[in-house]
Amino acid sequence: MRLKTVVLAMGGILLVAAILYVAGCQMAGDQVSTSGGIRTGWPYSPNPSSTMSNARAAEPWERTGMSEELWVIERTDPNFAPPAKGKDDPGQGELRARLAGDKEVPVPLEHTDVKAAVSAFISTVSVVQRYKNPYDTKIEAVYVFPLPENAAVTDFVMTVGERRIRGVIREREEAKRIYEDAKKQGYVASLLTQERPNIFTQKVANIEPGKRIDVTITYFSPLKYREGEYEFVFPMVVGPRFNPAGSTEGVGAVPRGAGGSSGQATEVQYLKPGERSGHDIAVAVDIDAGVAIEGAASPSHAVEVKRVSPSRISVALSPNDRIPNKDFVLRYRVAGRQMKTAVLTNRGEKGGHIALVLQPPAELADLPRVPREMVFVLDCSGSMSGQPIAKAKEATRRCLRKLGPDDSFQIITFSMSASAMGKAPVQATPENVAKGVKYLDKLEGEGGTMMIEGIRAALDFPHDENRLRIVSFMTDGYIGNESEILAEIKKRLGPARIFSFGVGNAVNRYLIEEMARTGRGAAAFVGLTEGAGDAVDLFYDRAARAALTDISVDWGGLQVSDVYPRQIPDLFVGRPVLVVGRFTGSGATEIRVSGRAAGKPASYTLRADTEAAGAQHPGVSGVWARWKIAELSDRELTEGAGELRGETTAVSIENRVLCRYTAFLAVDSLTKTSGDHGVTVPVPVPVPEGVRYETTVK
């Protein structure tokens, strides 16, 4: 092992490449240690004014025998300002692909490889994006892609040939300046930014003709647990978004080759009907449940399942189902009806972090139901045209027929504006339900997605104090102004509960989950190939009847602080809630959960042991940081950015977890390409399965 340092000055920014050559890291227990002032440990110091470095043991998927470079960045001139852009800057131009007879469009993204390891209720996921230049001039590849809305992105590595450059996290604008300067000077570089909690942009500069560059992104993500099943989701494509008139910070949807025409800060180019690219995807998931796994299946894809032991399985995407045009969904059921792991912890340089799953006892499932005022809000925009609107209507019809005689209901639709079945909710009599079904039958999907009009129409009319108002949104969530929608819900919610129902194969899960969380309800999803019956029955029979409300937690012998979410949402049978925090103390303790069930005080206890075998997980700290960032972003909806932006940035850099104010950056100072000009090539993607191109891409 040896250490080599390379210094490169670029426009007032000093790049110091501490190149660490490591040999023989093949055993799982091998540790990487260094000399010469490079500190071992994870994460490294977040101080932007100091040298930053880090080394750690390789993850299983990283043990390739290649050398690894650890980048150090220091600012040398605090007054440095980037030069004005000129007409010869890279990225000024357009490369139009000529279609062959088979309509295959050459794109720089060749393949995506996803490897996930699931332990307890947290997944550790490695995403390798393989870029290869199919053109005769060097290029910059730009790829807008999704990740789970709760993903804590903690690592970023660029591989050039046999060398690996580990990215550093920096304030977003600073990272962008360094990247642009490196790109202009011909150095191979990559930049990862977050546009939404579930939308990211990857840029890779100066890929030479025929050359290959791999970018590896690592994230931690807690799994959902619903109705006795764990669910692992990996989204594969960003669906087309609608942006209200005058918006410039949305997500534009344009045809391939029409870059810049949407006027939005983030833009996705879509392949036209009949076009395809060579980009495919592989997914492999290893699950160690700790208890017997009763079964596993994917409602979205063809998969191959191999049982390693009673508690371990390996799942791989079928080679015949690798087109990245819909969410990959994997569900597996473990023995018993309750989650087996209640608490996970992690101790590091930043102290201890804890993740606790709250689940109400099964006996609370038999609580008496209360009269409900059901408000069904259907998205009738263009993106819902065809299969999605048919699925939403199917679900709503089933809900209507399950209403009791003491319930009332209203049906509201929205596209460019909102309309309702009547002036006010009506009693759920057989005659009125029949009228509601007839009203549904006439609905079609067309026009834009002014969801804010649907929010106002559903929450603004007078509330019936004798009934619990439940507002159910049926939507794919394809809008670009999520923050405006969530702020409107906060403003108008009152005593109502929002239960969001995602309809489609590649929905905006971030918006749908956040609507439910903000609206103190729950979310559910149904794919276009799934029957809506079981999903609807479970969703409304259980989720619409909270088992425990007004929840508080007594942590017993643990000293727990900085707990998120700050306001614990209602608990529903079969739908636990994840709570994370910092802690001191150790050993076994009893945690007491208190609240109200059917209006009366109720509580239950659970035992937790921070030292127990299997209770440790390295992802807990990243998940905690991701939750804290989410809470700060939530406060920005009503308080504005202001000082919150600085706090969010500090949490992101200190914990090495990406947010919208930071970016991961990697620059290869040893690979300088010829010439000072490259062509920017956005990676076009397929329209999600079930979505009509002509009604969504403008």
C-alpha positions in Angstrom: 0.0 0.0 0.0 1.3 3.5 -0.8 0.0 7.0 -0.8 0.5 9.5 -3.6 -0.6 13.1 -3.6 -1.4 15.1 -6.7 -2.1 18.9 -6.5 -4.1 20.7 -9.2 -5.1 24.4 -9.0 -8.2 25.4 -10.9 -9.6 28.9 -10.8 -8.8 29.6 -7.2 -9.8 26.1 -6.0 -7.1 23.7 -4.9 -7.7 20.1 -5.6 -5.5 17.7 -3.7 -5.8 14.1 -4.8 -4.7 11.7 -2.1 -4.4 8.5 -4.1 -4.5 5.5 -2.0 -3.3 2.3 -3.6 -4.6 -0.7 -1.7 -3.8 -4.3 -2.4 -5.2 -7.6 -1.1 -8.5 -6.3 0.4 -10.3 -9.5 -0.4 -11.5 -10.8 3.0 -14.6 -9.4 4.7 -12.7 -8.4 7.8 -9.8 -6.6 6.0 -9.4 -3.0 7.3 -7.8 -0.1 5.3 -5.4 2.0 7.3 -3.2 4.8 6.1 -0.3 6.9 7.0 0.9 10.4 6.1 -1.8 12.3 7.9 -4.8 10.6 6.2 -7.3 9.7 9.0 -9.0 6.4 9.1 -12.7 6.3 9.9 -16.2 7.1 8.6 -17.5 9.7 8.1 -14.6 12.1 7.7 -14.5 15.7 9.0 -17.1 17.9 7.5 -15.2 21.2 7.9 -15.1 22.8 4.5 -12.0 24.8 5.4 -9.9 21.7 6.3 -8.4 18.8 4.5 -11.0 16.1 4.1 -10.2 12.5 3.7 -11.4 9.0 4.7 -10.7 5.4 4.3 -12.9 2.5 5.2 -13.2 -1.2 4.7 -14.6 -2.1 1.3 -18.2 -3.1 1.1 -18.8 -6.6 -0.4 -19.7 -5.3 -3.8 -16.6 -3.0 -3.8 -14.0 -5.7 -3.3 -12.8 -5.7 -6.9 -9.0 -5.5 -6.3 -8.9 -2.0 -7.9 -7.0 0.9 -6.4 -9.0 3.6 -4.7 -8.5 7.4 -4.8 -9.7 9.5 -1.9 -10.2 13.2 -2.9 -9.4 16.2 -0.7 -10.7 19.6 -1.6 -9.7 22.9 -0.1 -10.7 26.4 -0.9 -7.7 28.7 -1.3 -9.3 31.9 -2.3 -12.5 32.8 -0.5 -13.2 35.7 -3.0 -12.9 33.4 -6.0 -15.8 33.8 -8.5 -16.3 31.6 -11.5 -15.6 33.1 -14.9 -18.5 34.2 -17.1 -19.6 31.5 -19.5 -18.7 31.9 -23.1 -20.0 30.5 -26.3 -17.2 27.9 -26.4 -18.0 26.5 -23.0 -18.7 22.7 -22.9 -22.4 21.9 -23.2 -23.3 24.6 -25.7 -24.6 22.5 -28.5 -26.8 19.6 -29.4 -26.1 16.1 -30.6 -29.0 14.5 -32.5 -29.0 10.8 -32.8 -29.8 9.2 -36.1 -32.2 6.4 -35.7 -31.3 3.0 -37.3 -34.0 0.9 -38.9 -34.8 -0.8 -35.6 -35.4 2.6 -34.0 -32.6 2.1 -31.4 -31.3 5.4 -30.0 -27.6 5.4 -28.9 -27.3 6.8 -25.4 -24.3 7.2 -23.1 -25.9 5.3 -20.2 -25.2 1.6 -21.1 -26.3 -0.3 -18.0 -27.5 0.1 -14.4 -26.7 -2.6 -11.8 -28.5 -2.6 -8.5 -27.4 -4.8 -5.6 -29.3 -4.6 -2.3 -28.7 -6.3 1.0 -31.7 -6.3 3.4 -31.1 -6.8 7.2 -34.0 -6.3 9.6 -36.0 -3.3 8.2 -33.1 -1.4 6.5 -31.7 -2.0 3.0 -28.2 -1.2 1.9 -28.2 -0.5 -1.8 -25.4 -0.1 -4.3 -26.3 1.4 -7.7 -23.7 1.3 -10.5 -24.3 3.4 -13.5 -22.2 2.4 -16.5 -21.5 5.2 -19.0 -20.0 4.6 -22.4 -19.5 7.2 -25.2 -21.0 5.8 -28.4 -20.1 8.9 -30.4 -17.0 10.2 -32.2 -16.5 13.2 -30.0 -16.1 13.5 -26.2 -19.3 14.2 -24.3 -20.9 15.1 -21.0 -23.6 12.7 -20.0 -26.6 14.1 -18.0 -29.0 11.6 -16.5 -32.1 12.5 -14.4 -33.2 9.4 -12.4 -35.2 8.4 -9.3 -34.3 6.8 -6.0 -36.6 6.0 -3.1 -38.0 9.1 -1.4 -36.5 8.0 1.9 -33.1 7.1 0.6 -30.1 8.3 2.6 -27.4 8.7 -0.1 -24.1 8.3 1.8 -21.4 7.3 -0.8 -20.3 8.2 -4.3 -17.4 6.6 -6.3 -16.3 7.2 -9.9 -14.3 4.4 -11.6 -12.1 5.3 -14.5 -10.3 2.2 -15.9 -8.7 0.4 -12.9 -8.8 3.5 -10.6 -11.5 4.6 -8.2 -12.1 8.2 -7.1 -14.3 8.5 -4.0 -16.4 11.6 -4.1 -16.6 14.3 -1.4 -19.8 16.1 -0.3 -19.8 19.9 -0.6 -22.2 22.8 -0.6 -24.0 22.5 -3.9 -22.9 25.7 -5.6 -19.3 25.2 -4.6 -19.4 21.6 -6.0 -20.9 22.8 -9.2 -18.2 25.5 -9.7 -15.5 22.9 -9.2 -17.2 20.5 -11.6 -17.6 23.1 -14.3 -14.0 24.3 -14.0 -12.7 20.7 -14.2 -15.0 20.0 -17.2 -13.8 23.1 -19.0 -10.1 22.1 -18.5 -10.8 18.6 -19.9 -10.6 16.6 -16.7 -12.9 13.6 -16.2 -15.4 14.5 -13.5 -18.8 13.6 -12.1 -21.4 15.5 -10.0 -24.5 14.1 -8.2 -27.2 16.5 -7.1 -30.7 16.1 -5.5 -33.6 17.9 -7.3 -36.3 16.3 -5.1 -36.1 13.7 -2.3 -36.8 11.1 -5.0 -35.2 12.8 -8.1 -31.4 13.1 -8.7 -29.2 14.4 -11.5 -25.9 12.7 -12.4 -23.4 14.5 -14.7 -20.3 12.9 -16.0 -17.9 15.2 -18.0 -15.4 14.4 -20.7 -16.2 10.9 -21.6 -14.0 10.2 -24.6 -15.2 8.2 -27.6 -15.5 4.5 -26.8 -14.4 5.0 -23.2 -16.3 3.7 -20.2 -16.8 5.3 -16.8 -18.7 3.8 -13.9 -20.4 5.8 -11.1 -21.4 3.9 -7.9 -24.0 5.4 -5.5 -24.7 3.9 -2.1 -27.7 4.6 0.0 -29.6 3.2 3.0 -33.4 3.0 3.0 -35.9 1.6 5.6 -38.4 -0.8 4.2 -42.1 -0.3 4.4 -44.1 -2.9 6.3 -47.8 -3.1 5.4 -50.4 -5.7 6.3 -47.9 -8.4 7.3 -45.5 -7.9 4.4 -42.2 -6.1 3.9 -41.8 -4.1 0.7 -38.6 -3.3 -1.1 -39.0 -0.7 -3.9 -36.5 0.5 -6.5 -37.9 3.1 -8.8 -36.4 3.0 -12.4 -37.8 6.0 -14.2 -38.9 9.6 -13.4 -42.5 10.0 -14.6 -43.5 13.1 -16.6 -44.4 16.1 -14.4 -47.0 18.9 -14.9 -45.9 22.3 -13.9 -48.3 25.2 -13.3 -48.0 28.3 -15.6 -45.2 30.6 -14.5 -43.3 27.8 -12.7 -39.5 27.5 -13.4 -38.4 25.3 -10.5 -40.4 22.2 -11.6 -39.5 19.1 -13.6 -40.0 19.5 -17.3 -41.1 16.7 -19.6 -39.9 17.1 -23.2 -39.3 14.8 -26.3 -35.8 13.5 -27.0 -33.7 16.2 -28.6 -35.9 19.1 -27.3 -33.7 20.0 -24.4 -34.4 23.4 -22.8 -37.9 23.8 -24.2 -39.7 23.2 -20.9 -38.2 26.2 -19.1 -37.9 24.2 -15.9 -34.8 23.9 -13.7 -34.8 20.1 -14.0 -35.7 18.5 -17.3 -36.3 14.9 -18.4 -36.2 13.9 -22.1 -38.4 11.0 -23.2 -38.0 8.5 -26.0 -40.7 8.9 -28.6 -43.1 6.1 -29.4 -41.3 3.4 -31.3 -37.9 4.4 -30.0 -35.8 2.5 -27.6 -32.3 2.6 -26.2 -29.8 -0.1 -25.2 -29.9 0.9 -21.6 -31.0 -2.0 -19.4 -31.0 -2.7 -15.7 -30.1 -5.6 -13.4 -31.5 -5.9 -9.8 -30.3 -8.4 -7.1 -31.7 -8.4 -3.6 -30.2 -10.5 -0.7 -32.6 -10.7 2.3 -31.6 -11.9 5.8 -34.9 -11.7 7.7 -33.6 -13.2 11.0 -36.8 -15.4 11.0 -38.4 -17.8 8.6 -39.5 -16.2 5.3 -42.9 -17.6 4.2 -42.8 -16.3 0.7 -41.6 -13.6 -1.7 -43.0 -12.3 -5.0 -42.9 -9.2 -7.2 -46.2 -7.8 -8.6 -44.2 -5.6 -11.0 -41.5 -7.8 -12.6 -40.5 -11.4 -13.4 -38.0 -12.5 -10.7 -36.0 -15.5 -9.8 -36.1 -16.5 -6.1 -33.5 -18.7 -4.5 -33.8 -19.9 -0.9 -30.4 -19.9 0.9 -31.8 -20.9 4.2 -35.2 -20.7 6.0 -34.5 -17.0 6.9 -32.5 -16.0 3.8 -33.4 -15.6 0.2 -31.8 -14.2 -2.9 -33.9 -12.5 -5.5 -32.8 -11.5 -9.0 -34.6 -9.7 -11.8 -35.3 -12.0 -14.8 -33.0 -11.3 -17.8 -36.1 -11.0 -19.9 -37.6 -8.1 -17.9 -34.9 -5.5 -17.7 -36.4 -2.5 -19.4 -36.2 0.4 -16.9 -39.7 1.8 -17.3 -41.5 1.0 -14.0 -40.9 0.6 -10.3 -39.3 -2.6 -9.1 -41.5 -3.9 -6.2 -40.6 -6.9 -4.1 -42.7 -8.1 -1.2 -42.0 -10.8 1.2 -43.8 -12.2 4.3 -42.1 -13.5 7.4 -43.5 -16.0 9.9 -45.9 -14.5 12.4 -48.1 -11.4 12.2 -45.9 -8.8 13.8 -42.6 -7.3 12.9 -39.8 -9.3 14.5 -37.2 -6.5 14.9 -38.3 -3.5 16.9 -35.1 -1.6 17.4 -31.8 -1.0 15.6 -28.9 1.1 16.8 -25.5 2.3 15.6 -22.6 3.9 17.5 -20.0 6.0 15.7 -17.9 9.1 16.0 -21.1 11.2 16.1 -22.6 9.2 19.0 -25.3 6.7 19.1 -28.4 6.6 16.8 -31.5 4.5 17.3 -34.3 3.4 15.0 -37.5 2.2 16.6 -40.5 0.6 15.0 -43.8 1.4 16.7 -46.6 -1.0 16.0 -49.9 -1.2 17.9 -50.9 -4.6 19.5 -53.1 -6.7 17.3 -56.0 -6.5 19.8 -56.5 -2.8 18.8 -57.7 -4.0 15.4 -61.2 -4.6 16.7 -61.8 -1.0 17.8 -65.3 0.3 16.8 -65.5 2.3 13.7 -66.8 5.8 13.7 -69.1 7.5 11.1 -67.0 8.8 8.2 -67.3 11.6 5.7 -65.4 10.2 2.7 -64.1 12.6 0.1 -62.8 10.9 -2.9 -60.5 13.1 -5.0 -59.6 11.7 -8.4 -56.8 12.9 -10.6 -58.3 13.2 -14.1 -55.2 14.8 -15.8 -53.7 13.6 -19.0 -51.1 11.3 -17.4 -53.9 9.3 -15.8 -55.5 8.7 -19.2 -56.2 5.0 -20.0 -55.2 2.4 -17.5 -54.4 4.7 -14.5 -57.8 6.4 -14.5 -59.5 3.0 -15.0 -57.7 1.6 -12.0 -58.6 4.7 -9.9 -62.3 4.4 -10.8 -62.2 0.7 -10.0 -60.8 1.4 -6.5 -63.3 4.2 -5.8 -66.3 2.1 -6.9 -65.2 -0.6 -4.5 -64.9 2.0 -1.7 -68.3 3.4 -2.4 -69.9 0.0 -2.1 -68.3 -0.6 1.3 -69.6 2.5 2.9 -72.0 2.1 5.8 -75.4 3.8 6.2 -74.0 6.2 8.8 -71.3 7.4 6.3 -71.5 10.2 3.8 -69.4 10.8 0.7 -68.4 13.3 -2.0 -66.5 12.8 -5.3 -64.2 15.6 -6.5 -62.2 15.5 -9.7 -59.3 17.8 -10.9 -57.2 18.4 -13.9 -56.9 22.1 -14.9 -59.7 22.9 -12.5 -61.7 21.0 -9.9 -65.4 19.9 -10.0 -67.6 17.9 -7.7 -70.4 15.4 -7.9 -72.6 17.7 -5.9 -72.6 20.8 -3.7 -72.1 18.8 -0.5 -71.5 15.3 0.7 -74.5 13.0 0.5 -75.7 10.1 2.7 -74.3 6.7 1.6 -77.7 5.3 0.7 -77.9 2.6 -2.1 -79.5 5.2 -4.4 -76.7 7.8 -3.8 -74.0 5.2 -4.1 -75.5 4.2 -7.5 -75.4 7.9 -8.5 -71.7 8.1 -7.5 -70.8 5.0 -9.5 -72.6 6.5 -12.6 -70.7 9.8 -12.1 -67.4 7.8 -12.0 -68.2 6.0 -15.2 -68.1 9.2 -17.2 -64.7 10.4 -16.0 -61.7 10.5 -18.4 -58.1 11.6 -18.1 -57.1 14.8 -20.0 -55.5 18.2 -19.4 -53.0 19.4 -16.8 -52.6 18.5 -13.2 -53.7 21.5 -11.0 -53.7 19.4 -7.8 -53.9 22.5 -5.7 -57.4 23.1 -6.9 -58.3 19.5 -5.8 -56.8 20.2 -2.4 -58.8 23.4 -1.9 -62.0 21.8 -3.1 -61.6 18.8 -0.8 -60.6 20.7 2.4 -62.4 24.0 2.2 -66.1 23.1 2.6 -67.7 23.0 6.1 -66.8 20.0 8.2 -69.5 17.7 9.6 -68.5 17.5 13.3 -70.3 14.2 13.7 -68.2 12.4 11.2 -64.4 11.9 10.7 -63.5 13.5 7.4 -61.2 11.2 5.3 -59.9 12.7 2.1 -58.6 10.1 -0.3 -56.5 11.2 -3.2 -56.3 8.8 -6.2 -53.3 10.0 -8.3 -50.0 9.2 -9.9 -48.5 12.4 -8.3 -47.0 13.6 -11.6 -46.6 17.3 -10.7 -43.5 19.5 -10.3 -44.7 21.8 -7.6 -44.8 19.4 -4.6 -43.8 21.9 -2.0 -46.7 24.2 -3.0 -49.1 21.2 -2.6 -47.7 20.2 0.8 -47.8 23.8 2.1 -51.5 24.0 1.0 -52.3 20.8 2.9 -50.7 22.2 6.1 -52.7 25.4 5.7 -56.1 23.8 5.2 -56.1 20.4 6.8 -58.0 21.1 10.0 -59.4 17.9 11.7 -59.4 15.9 8.4 -57.1 13.0 7.6 -55.5 12.4 4.1 -55.2 8.9 2.8 -53.3 9.0 -0.5 -53.6 6.2 -3.0 -50.8 6.0 -5.7 -52.1 4.6 -9.0 -49.6 3.4 -11.6 -46.3 1.6 -12.2 -43.9 4.5 -11.6 -45.7 7.0 -9.4 -44.3 10.0 -7.5 -44.0 8.1 -4.2 -42.4 11.1 -2.5 -45.5 13.3 -3.0 -48.0 10.5 -2.2 -46.1 9.5 1.1 -45.7 13.1 2.1 -49.4 14.0 1.5 -50.3 11.1 3.8 -47.7 12.1 6.5 -48.7 15.8 6.4 -52.3 14.8 6.4 -51.9 12.5 9.4 -53.1 9.5 7.4 -51.5 6.7 5.4 -50.5 5.9 1.9 -51.1 2.8 -0.4 -50.0 1.9 -3.9 -51.5 -0.2 -6.6 -49.8 -1.1 -9.9 -51.6 -1.3 -13.2 -51.3 -5.1 -13.3 -52.6 -5.6 -9.7 -56.2 -6.0 -8.8 -57.4 -3.1 -6.7 -59.8 -5.2 -4.6 -57.5 -6.5 -1.9 -55.5 -3.3 -1.7 -58.6 -1.2 -1.3 -60.2 -3.5 1.3 -57.1 -3.6 3.5 -56.5 0.1 3.1 -59.9 1.4 4.0 -60.9 -1.3 6.5 -57.8 -0.8 8.6 -56.0 2.4 7.7 -59.2 4.5 8.0 -59.5 3.5 11.6 -56.6 4.7 13.7 -55.6 2.3 16.5 -53.6 4.8 18.5 -53.6 8.6 18.3 -51.9 11.5 20.2 -48.8 9.3 20.7 -45.9 9.9 23.0 -42.9 7.7 23.8 -41.1 7.1 27.2 -37.7 5.7 26.3 -37.1 4.1 29.7 -33.4 3.8 30.6 -32.2 5.3 27.4 -31.5 9.1 27.1 -32.9 9.8 23.6 -32.9 13.2 22.0 -33.3 14.8 18.5 -36.2 12.5 17.8 -37.9 12.4 14.3 -40.6 12.7 13.3 -41.2 15.4 15.9 -45.0 14.7 15.8 -45.5 11.0 15.7 -48.3 10.2 13.3 -51.3 8.0 14.2 -50.7 4.3 14.3 -52.8 2.0 12.2 -53.0 -1.8 12.7 -50.7 -3.4 10.1 -48.9 -0.1 9.4 -46.1 0.6 11.8 -44.3 3.9 12.2 -40.5 4.4 12.2 -39.1 6.8 14.9 -35.4 7.7 14.9 -33.2 9.6 17.4 -29.8 10.1 19.1 -29.2 8.2 22.3 -26.8 7.6 25.2 -26.9 4.7 27.5 -26.9 1.0 26.7 -28.4 -2.4 27.5 -31.9 -3.6 27.9 -34.8 -1.2 28.7 -38.6 -1.0 28.5 -40.0 1.6 26.2 -43.6 2.7 26.9 -45.8 4.0 24.1 -48.9 6.0 25.2 -51.8 7.5 23.3 -55.6 7.3 22.9 -57.6 4.4 21.5 -61.2 5.0 20.6 -60.9 8.3 22.6 -59.7 6.6 25.8 -56.1 6.5 27.2 -54.1 3.5 26.1 -50.5 2.3 26.3 -48.3 -0.6 25.7 -44.6 -1.5 26.3 -41.9 -3.1 24.3 -38.5 -4.3 25.3 -35.3 -3.1 23.5 -31.7 -4.1 24.0 -29.2 -1.9 22.3 -26.5 -4.5 22.9 -28.4 -7.5 21.6 -27.0 -9.6 18.7 -28.5 -8.3 15.4 -29.4 -4.9 16.9 -26.5 -3.1 15.3 -26.8 -1.6 11.7 -24.5 0.9 10.1 -27.4 2.5 8.2 -29.2 3.8 11.2 -27.1 7.0 11.4 -27.7 7.8 7.8 -31.4 7.1 8.1 -31.5 9.5 11.2 -29.8 12.2 9.2 -32.2 11.7 6.3 -35.1 12.1 8.6 -33.7 15.2 10.2 -33.2 16.8 6.8 -36.7 15.9 5.9 -38.1 17.6 9.0 -36.1 20.7 8.3 -37.4 20.7 4.7 -40.9 20.3 6.1 -40.4 23.4 8.3 -39.3 25.4 5.3 -42.8 25.0 3.8 -44.2 27.4 6.4 -41.1 29.2 7.8 -39.2 29.8 4.6 -35.6 28.7 3.9 -33.7 31.4 5.8 -31.5 30.0 8.6 -33.0 26.5 8.0 -31.0 26.2 4.8 -27.7 26.6 6.7 -28.8 24.1 9.3 -29.9 21.6 6.6 -26.5 22.0 4.8 -24.6 21.5 8.0 -26.5 18.3 8.8 -25.9 17.0 5.3 -22.1 17.6 5.2 -21.5 16.6 8.8 -23.3 13.2 8.3 -22.3 12.8 4.7 -25.9 12.4 3.5 -27.0 14.2 0.4 -29.7 16.9 0.4 -30.8 19.5 -2.1 -28.3 22.1 -0.8 -25.3 19.8 -1.2 -23.7 17.7 -3.9 -21.3 14.8 -4.3 -18.3 15.5 -6.5 -15.4 13.4 -7.9 -12.6 14.8 -10.2 -9.9 12.7 -11.8 -6.8 14.9 -12.2 -4.9 12.1 -13.9 -7.2 11.8 -16.8 -7.2 15.0 -18.9 -8.8 14.6 -22.2 -7.8 16.4 -25.4 -9.5 19.6 -26.4 -11.5 22.0 -24.3 -15.0 21.4 -25.8 -17.5 18.6 -25.3 -21.1 18.1 -26.2 -23.8 17.7 -23.6 -25.9 14.6 -24.2 -29.0 14.1 -21.9 -29.9 10.5 -21.4 -33.5 10.0 -22.8 -35.7 7.6 -20.9 -38.8 5.6 -21.7 -42.2 7.0 -20.7 -43.4 4.9 -17.7 -45.4 1.8 -18.5 -49.1 2.6 -18.7 -48.5 6.3 -19.3 -49.5 7.8 -22.7 -46.7 9.8 -24.4 -49.0 12.1 -26.3 -50.9 13.3 -23.2 -47.8 13.9 -21.0 -44.8 14.9 -23.1 -45.0 18.4 -24.6 
